[in-house]
Amino acid sequence: MSKDLRSFLAEVVAQRPDDVQVVDTPVDPRFGITAWGAEYESRNQYPAFLFTNVEGRATSCISNLTATWERMALALGTDVHTLQTSTNLNEGRTLHEPVEVSADEAPVKEIIWTGDDADLDRLPIPTHNHADGGPYLTAAVGIMRDPLTEEINAGIYRHHVYDSKTMGVWFFGSHHGGTIYRRYEEKMEGAPIALAIGHHPGFLMGAVSRVPGIGGEYKAAGAFLDESVELVRAETSDLMVPARAEIIIEGFIRPGERVEEGPFAEWPGLYVAGGPKPVIEVTAITMRRDAIFQDIQSAGQEHRLMGALPRIASVQANVSKVVDELTGVNIPLHSRMHCYVSIKKTNDGEPTRAAFAALNTEPENLRMIIVVDDDIDVHDEQAVSWAVGTRFDAEHDFQVIPHWNGPAGLLPTNWEYDEEGERTARMSSACIVDATKPAPPIKYPDRAYVPIEAREEVDPAVATNMPADFTPPPVRCPPPARGGPPPGGGRGGGGGGPPPPPHRPLP
């Protein structure tokens, strides 16, 4: 059976039955869907929610599906430890060429809406946060064809729904989708686009992978799925779309037209960016007969994890090219602007090379790289902070890279603000923190630890809770040696001193 959203849900329910919660009561698409994820996140809980009764909408909606390391590990066929500590998420994975299937074999063709029926208001598209400008698609994989190379490109962008037939598309500077659109616009032609909603997390991982050049995401998705992605021809363009998606929205991006987009709370959890953006005109919607709309909870843990994982893989690949031995990469979910890199250092130039390789992987968002030694777990915030406190000297180990991020974008520091609330795009800086020890042969103070052999002797089963009436046992004194005082002379340590006082129980 080919992998898709349904196969993954079945796997989660079988192996982690508490991880998917079904909500049958009516929910409002305006804040009602995201309220569940936000409330549970405040309790540090991250189940997926399947909403079967979204008011006034035609389909179910699932949210928060990829919000935990455990479910992402399950999706990628590994375990959490390996997922977090692997130095190459792509290692051992084989690229799979996509395969075409007929419309009869494509579940996403079971229902086809065109003309007036192709109405965005029929879908349970959520309004996520308090000041959002309207409903947003957050888990839609945008599919476009480069008019120069004919390559199919895929990526996840945000889409502000304006009305039943139009929505925005927000391309950032390095997004290949934006390059493709500009090439159509130069000829004043509409750019065909299809939005695939609802698929296996491996497919989403492939779509957001940092693949060199335009195109290749379908093959990358095949690597994460360990099988070829099945494709079918779209209804209103020549685009090839995933046959096992839940929903496909087809349309074209109007040339020469911009509409004010936003506001929208992105992964940093703030309202930034926005402005005039290109407009998509919807031409068709196809779906399964029991389609499930998929949403990624904006500015929540799911949003941060889905963004961090593929970028970790890309950083791993790039840093590995410039250092002798990479031992770990982490982009922490609470601060996705930072990146921690651990290396087995052989010379003092490696931390800088590693840091720049990481920064160049995502120059628009990464703004602080901390490089640590291989004895530091980059997923342990306390260990990283300890390394900074004990191995980092700001005078020698701190580098500022001016004018690195921006101008504008999602980071609030890439804007200049005034008292009237107006803002102007600007550049901001990045920095490198070298929290590594000097390279060999320099000797640096050893880190203290209890020998592992001693720790292995610890048996937690022999420890019990202390009772309220606990009385410490008497002092165990060795018997006096024959013909003389105890060894060491009692308390004084000199010989012949007075014996220790008798044990007195606590009052």
N, C-alpha and C positions, 0 to 999 in steps of 0.2 A: 504494500500500500504506500503510495506517495505521501510525503510529509506535507502537512499544511497546518492551519490553525486547529482544525478538528483533531488531528492525530496528536498534536502537542497537548491539547486540553485533556484528551483521554489518558495520556502518559502522566500528566500532573495529578489527575484525580486518582489514578491507580497507585502512584507512589507517594503522594502528599495530599491525602484526601481532605485535609483542613484548609488547603491553600486556595480553593475556589469557592466563593460564597455566592449563592444565587439570591437575587433580590427581586421578588415578584410584585411587591407593592409599587404603586405608581411613583415615578420620579420625574421631576421637571428637568429637561435638558439644560436649563439655565441654572447652574450651580448645584442642582440636585445630584448629578452623577459624580462630580468631583468632590462633593461634600463627604461622601463615604470614604474616599481615599484620604482626604485631609484629616478627617476625624480619627481614622485608624492610625495614620502616620503620627498623630500627636500622642498616641499610645505606644509608639515604636512597633507597630504591627503593619504588615504589608500584604494582606491577602489580595487575590484578584477578585473582582466583582463582575458578575454577569447580570445585567439588568434586562429583565424580560418584558417590562411594561413602562417604556419611556413615553410620557404623555404626548399624544398627537403624532407619533412617529411610527414608521412601518416595520422597523426591524429591532432586534435586540442590540445591546451594546455591551462590550466587555472592556474593562479598564483595569489598570494596575497589573496586567498580566506579567510583565517583565520587571517587576519592582524589587526582586530579591536575587542575591547571588545564587541561592539554592536552585531557583527555577531557571536561571540562565545557565547554570552548570548542567542541569538536566537537559536543557534544550541543545546544548553543544556537546552532549555525550561525555561529560567529564565530571569531576567533583569540585567542590568549592576550593579546597586547598590547591589543587592543580590549576584551577582557573585563576586564582589570585597570585600564584607564585611562578607559573610558567613564564619563561622568558620569551616565548613565541607562541601566541595563541593559534597561529596558522601552521605550526609545525605538524607534520604528518598528515596534513589535509591536502587533497588533490582537487585542482580546479576541474569542474565538470561543465562541458559545453551544454547550453540549454537545448531542449528538444521541442519541436512544434507538434501540437496535437490538433485534431479537428474540433470544430465547435461542438459537435455531439459528445466529445470526450471531455469537454471543459465544464466543470460545475458552475463556473462564474457566468455561463451563458444560459442558465436555466430561466432567468427572467431578464427581459430586455426592455428598457424604457427609452423612448426617443421623443422628440417634439416636446409638447407640453407635459408629458408624463415624466420626463427627465427633470425632476424637481428636487432641488437640494433640501427643501423643507420637509421632505418625506423621510429624511435620514436623521438619526439621533445624534446630531453634531452638537457637542456640549459647548456652553460658555463656561470657562474654567475658573477664573478668578475675578475679584470684585470690580476691578476697573477695566476689564477686557472690553474692547470695542464691539464685540459680538461673538458669535460661534466661531470656533476654529477647528480645522482638521489638523491633528498633530501626529498621526501615525500613518499618513498616506505616503506611499512611495511614488514619487513623481518620475514618470518614464518619458523620455524624449529621444529623438534621433538627430544626431549631428548632421546637418546638411552637407558638410564638407567630406566627412569620412564615412557616413552612413552607419556609424556605430550607435548602438542603443546605450543610453546612459540612464542610470537610476540614482535617486537620492531622496532623502526626506526633507521637505521644506514645510514651512508653516503657511496655512491658507485661511485668510479671513473671509468668511462667507458674508457677502454683501446683500444678496437677495436669492431668490429661488434659482437663478440662472447664472450668476456671476460670483466670483471669488477672487481674492488677491493671491499672489505668490511672491514670497520674500526670498530672493536670491542674495546671498552674501558674496563678497568679493571673489572668493576662491571657488565658489560653487560652479561646477561644470554646466549645470542647468542654465545658469545665467549666461554663460558663454554661448551656449546653443541658441538661447532666445535672441541674443544680440545679433547673431549671424542671420537669423530669419528677419529680424527687424530692419537690418541694413537694406534688405530687399523689399521692405514693407509687406512682408508676408506673415500670416498668422503661423505661430509655431505649434504644431500638434503636440498635445500632452495627454497622458493618461495617469490617473491616480489609483494605485492599487491599495485597497484597504483590507486588512485581515489576512494574515498569513503566519506561517511558522516563524518564531523568533530568529532562526538561522537565516531566513530570507531577509528580514530587517537588518540583521548584522551585515549581510553582504551589501545591502543597499547603502549603508552608511560607512562602509570601509573606504579607507583612503587609497583607492586604486590609482596607480600612475596613469595620467592621460585620461581622455574621455572614453567611457565605455569600460566593460569588464565586470560590472557589478553582478550581472546574472551568473557569470562563472564563479565569482567570489561567493555568491550565495550558495551555489552548488557545492563549493568546498565546505561551507559550514553545515549544509544539509547532508553532505555525503551522498548526493545524488543530483541528477540534472534537474533544473527548474523546467517545468512544463509550461510552454507558451502557446498562446492562441492569438489570432489576428483580431485587432480591435474592430468595432462596428463602423466607425466614422473616420478612420485614418488607417495608414499602413503600419502603425505601431504594433509590436508584439508584446502582449501583456501576460502576466502569470495566470494560467488557466485554473489554478486551484486557490486563487484569492477568494475572499468572501464577496467583495464589491469592487467594481471598476467604474470610475467616473471619467468619461472621455470629454475632450474639449480642445480648444486652441487658445493660445495667448495672443490677444489682440496687439497688433503692431502700433507703436506710437501713442499708446494710451496709458495713463497712470491715474490711479485713484489712491487717496489717502488711506493708509493701512494702519491698523492698531487703534489704541494701545493693546499690548499683549505681554503678559509676564513670561519671560523666557527662563531658561535653566538657572541663571544667577539669582532668580527670585525677585527681580526688579523690573519696572516698566521703563525700558529704554528702546532705542532704535525706532522703527516705524517710519512714517513718511510716505511719499507717493511711490506706489509699486505697480508692476504690471498686472493686468486683469485677465483672468481665464473665463471664457464663455463656454458653458456646458452644452454638449451636443448629444450625449447619451449616458445612461447609467445601466450597467448590467450587474447581475448578482445571482447568488444561489437562491433557491426557493425558500430557504430558512436562514437567510444571511445574518451574520453577526458583525455589526460595525465595531471596529477596534479603535480605542482612544488611548493615547499616552497622557497620563496626568501631568499637565504643564506645571513646571517649577516644583514638582514632587520628586521623590526618590526614583521613581521609574524613569522620569525624564533624564535625571542625572546619570543613572546607571547605564541606560541605553546609549547615552552619548559617550560615556567614559570608556566602556569596554572596547569598542572598535578602535578608539584612539590609543588605548593602551597597546593594542596589537601593533598599530602603526608606529608608535614610539619605540616599541621593542625592536621592530625590524630596522628602523633607522639608526638607533643607538648601537645596535649590534655591529654595524658596519664600521664604527669608528673607535671601538674599544676592544681590548683583548678578550674580556669576559664580562658580560652583562649578567647580573644575578637577580634583578627584580625591577619592575616598573609599577607604580601606582599613581593613578589620578584620583585623589580622594573625592568621594561623593559629596561631602559637605562643602568642598571648595574646588570645583572642577577647573579653576584657573591655575591651580598648582599641579606640579608633577614631581614625584619622588623617584629617583633613579639610584639603584645600588650597583656597584661595580667591584670586581676584584682588581684593585688598582695596581698597576705595574710602573707607572711614571706619573709625575705631577701635572702633565698636560692633559691626561685623560678626562678629569672632571669637566674641564671647559669644553672639550670636544663632545662629550656626552650631552652636556647641557644644551649646546647649540643644535645638536641633532634633534633633541627633543623639542626645542623651541620652533625649529623650522618645520616640524611635523604639523603644527597647528598654530601658526604665528598670530592668527586673529584672536585667539582666546587664551593660550597659555601665557602666563606672565611671571611665574616664579618657579624656578627649577632648583630643587634641593638634591645634591648628589651626596650619597653616603657610601660607606664601605659595605662589603659583602656580609659582615656580621650583624647588620641592621636589617630588621624586617620592615620593608617599606609599607606594609599594611598595619603596622603598629605605630600609632601616632606618638605614644610615649617614647618609643625607641628612637624615632626620627628626631623628636625634640631633644632627647638626651644627646644624640650625636651632634646636633647644632650647638648645644650648650657646652660640650666637652671637646669638640674637634674643629670648631669654626671660629676664626679670628676675623672680625669684620674688616680690619685694616688690610689684611692680605687675601682673604678668601671670599670677598664680596665684590660682585661685578654688576654694574648698572648698564643696561643697554638702552640708551635714549631713543625715543621716536620709533619704538618697535611695534606696538599695537595701534590699530586704527588706520586712518581716522574713522571715527564713529564705530558702529557695530553694537554688540550686545553688552560690552563692559561699560559701566557707568563712568569710569575714569577716562574714557575716550571722548568725553563731551565736556565742554566748558559751560557752566550754568550761571544765570544771573538772578537778581531778586524778583524779576517778573515771571520766572519760570521758563524763560526762553533758554535755548541751548545752541551751542555751536560745536560742530565736529572738530576734534583735535586728535593729535597723536599722544600716546602715553608710553611709559617705559616698561621694560621687563628687567628681571634681576636673576642672578645666579648665586646660590649659596653653596660653597664647597665645604661640606661637613665631613671630609675624609681625613684620615691620618696621613702624615707624610709618606711618600712612597718608599719602598725598600731601597737601600738597606738601613734607612733611618729607624732607630728604635723608639717607639712611643710607649707610654705607660700601659701596662696590661689592664684589661677590664676584669674586675673581680667577678667570680662566680663560685657557686658551690659545686664540687665535683659531681658529674652526672652519675657516677657509680653510687655515691651516697644518696642522691635523689631517687635512684631506682629502688633503694631499700625502703622508701616510704610506702606504707600501706594505709590508705585512708580508712580502711574498714576497721582498724583498731582504735580510731579516734572516736570519742563520744562527747555529747553535749555536757557542759559543766553544770551540775545541779546547784540549786540555790543555796543548799547547806554544805557546800563543798568545804572541806578542811584539808589544807596541804599536808602531805605525809611528813613524819619527823625527819630531821636531817640524818642522812646515812653517814655515820662516821666509821672509818675503818678501825678495827680493834687495835689497841696499843701493841707495839712490838714487845716481845718478852724482855723484861728487864729494863724498859725505857719508855719514853713518851711516844706519842704517835709520830709518824714520819712528818718532818717539817716543823715539829715543835708546836703543833696546834695553830692558833690564829697568828701568832707572831712571826712564824716562818724562821725564827732563829734557833732554837733548841731549848727545851726546858721551860717554856712559857706556860701560863695557866691553861687548863683545858677549856674548850668552848662551852658557853653556857648551855644548860639543859633546854630542850625544846619546850616552848610554851604554846599551847593551842590558841588560835585566834579567839577573842571574846565573842 
